[in-house]
């Protein structure tokens, strides 16, 4: 198995990263998506844009006469 290599940062790499952060961070703090060129193709990202609360609905219990309810009552829920 190959040992991962951690590259030593270069001045050019640091400047490039700083330029990306200066464009991406203001959009993130405003709750918006930054320009598409700041995201890597094929990588899924999570965003809180449009996040909303939703009431979770539960499945109603099975009627006591159902086979599922009888199995659970006898401790053989499956």
C-alpha atoms as a printed R data frame, in Angstrom:
   type eleno elety resid chain resno       x       y       z
1  ATOM     1    CA   UNK     A     1   0.000   0.000   0.000
2  ATOM     2    CA   UNK     A     2   1.339   3.413  -0.960
3  ATOM     3    CA   UNK     A     3   1.979   5.926   1.771
4  ATOM     4    CA   UNK     A     4   0.046   9.159   1.167
5  ATOM     5    CA   UNK     A     5   2.238  12.122   0.371
6  ATOM     6    CA   UNK     A     6   1.565  15.476   1.976
7  ATOM     7    CA   UNK     A     7   2.900  18.133  -0.309
8  ATOM     8    CA   UNK     A     8   4.674  21.168   1.051
9  ATOM     9    CA   UNK     A     9   2.606  24.271   0.287
10 ATOM    10    CA   UNK     A    10   4.076  26.655  -2.245
11 ATOM    11    CA   UNK     A    11   3.592  30.414  -2.340
12 ATOM    12    CA   UNK     A    12   1.690  30.037  -5.632
13 ATOM    13    CA   UNK     A    13  -0.589  27.364  -4.154
14 ATOM    14    CA   UNK     A    14  -1.341  29.497  -1.114
15 ATOM    15    CA   UNK     A    15  -2.169  32.502  -3.321
16 ATOM    16    CA   UNK     A    16  -4.445  30.371  -5.509
17 ATOM    17    CA   UNK     A    17  -6.267  29.011  -2.450
18 ATOM    18    CA   UNK     A    18  -6.656  32.497  -0.999
19 ATOM    19    CA   UNK     A    19  -8.175  33.728  -4.263
20 ATOM    20    CA   UNK     A    20 -10.739  30.911  -4.173
21 ATOM    21    CA   UNK     A    21 -11.585  31.578  -0.514
22 ATOM    22    CA   UNK     A    22 -12.065  35.290  -1.191
23 ATOM    23    CA   UNK     A    23 -14.685  34.426  -3.829
24 ATOM    24    CA   UNK     A    24 -16.344  31.478  -2.083
25 ATOM    25    CA   UNK     A    25 -16.604  32.628   1.544
26 ATOM    26    CA   UNK     A    26 -18.784  35.749   0.989
27 ATOM    27    CA   UNK     A    27 -21.337  33.662  -0.948
28 ATOM    28    CA   UNK     A    28 -21.330  30.986   1.753
29 ATOM    29    CA   UNK     A    29 -21.825  33.535   4.535
30 ATOM    30    CA   UNK     A    30 -24.707  35.082   2.584
31 ATOM    31    CA   UNK     A    31 -26.346  31.662   2.285
32 ATOM    32    CA   UNK     A    32 -25.802  31.530  -1.454
33 ATOM    33    CA   UNK     A    33 -23.982  29.241  -3.829
34 ATOM    34    CA   UNK     A    34 -20.729  30.635  -5.179
35 ATOM    35    CA   UNK     A    35 -19.842  30.663  -8.879
36 ATOM    36    CA   UNK     A    36 -19.820  27.192 -10.440
37 ATOM    37    CA   UNK     A    37 -16.129  27.362 -11.320
38 ATOM    38    CA   UNK     A    38 -15.301  27.237  -7.598
39 ATOM    39    CA   UNK     A    39 -16.675  23.693  -7.281
40 ATOM    40    CA   UNK     A    40 -15.015  20.500  -8.456
41 ATOM    41    CA   UNK     A    41 -16.925  18.600 -11.151
42 ATOM    42    CA   UNK     A    42 -18.377  15.294 -10.026
43 ATOM    43    CA   UNK     A    43 -18.102  16.036  -6.310
44 ATOM    44    CA   UNK     A    44 -21.246  16.245  -4.226
45 ATOM    45    CA   UNK     A    45 -21.451  19.249  -1.943
46 ATOM    46    CA   UNK     A    46 -23.892  20.103   0.795
47 ATOM    47    CA   UNK     A    47 -25.375  23.566   0.976
48 ATOM    48    CA   UNK     A    48 -27.749  25.143   3.440
49 ATOM    49    CA   UNK     A    49 -29.362  27.128   0.641
50 ATOM    50    CA   UNK     A    50 -33.112  26.880   0.918
51 ATOM    51    CA   UNK     A    51 -32.894  24.778   4.038
52 ATOM    52    CA   UNK     A    52 -36.261  24.434   5.687
53 ATOM    53    CA   UNK     A    53 -37.853  22.573   8.526
54 ATOM    54    CA   UNK     A    54 -40.352  19.890   7.661
55 ATOM    55    CA   UNK     A    55 -42.668  18.054   9.994
56 ATOM    56    CA   UNK     A    56 -41.764  14.383   9.935
57 ATOM    57    CA   UNK     A    57 -44.833  12.251   9.511
58 ATOM    58    CA   UNK     A    58 -44.987   8.906  11.232
59 ATOM    59    CA   UNK     A    59 -46.583   5.802   9.802
60 ATOM    60    CA   UNK     A    60 -49.759   5.181  11.744
61 ATOM    61    CA   UNK     A    61 -49.721   2.034  13.874
62 ATOM    62    CA   UNK     A    62 -51.201  -1.071  12.312
63 ATOM    63    CA   UNK     A    63 -54.712  -1.961  13.472
64 ATOM    64    CA   UNK     A    64 -54.655  -4.434  16.366
65 ATOM    65    CA   UNK     A    65 -56.316  -7.004  14.134
66 ATOM    66    CA   UNK     A    66 -53.579  -6.946  11.482
67 ATOM    67    CA   UNK     A    67 -51.012  -9.768  11.164
68 ATOM    68    CA   UNK     A    68 -48.193  -7.263  11.760
69 ATOM    69    CA   UNK     A    69 -49.698  -6.062  15.014
70 ATOM    70    CA   UNK     A    70 -50.251  -9.646  16.190
71 ATOM    71    CA   UNK     A    71 -46.608 -10.546  15.432
72 ATOM    72    CA   UNK     A    72 -45.381  -7.526  17.430
73 ATOM    73    CA   UNK     A    73 -47.705  -8.342  20.300
74 ATOM    74    CA   UNK     A    74 -46.184 -11.808  20.435
75 ATOM    75    CA   UNK     A    75 -42.640 -10.327  20.300
76 ATOM    76    CA   UNK     A    76 -41.882 -11.694  16.860
77 ATOM    77    CA   UNK     A    77 -41.840  -8.385  14.999
78 ATOM    78    CA   UNK     A    78 -40.241  -8.776  11.604
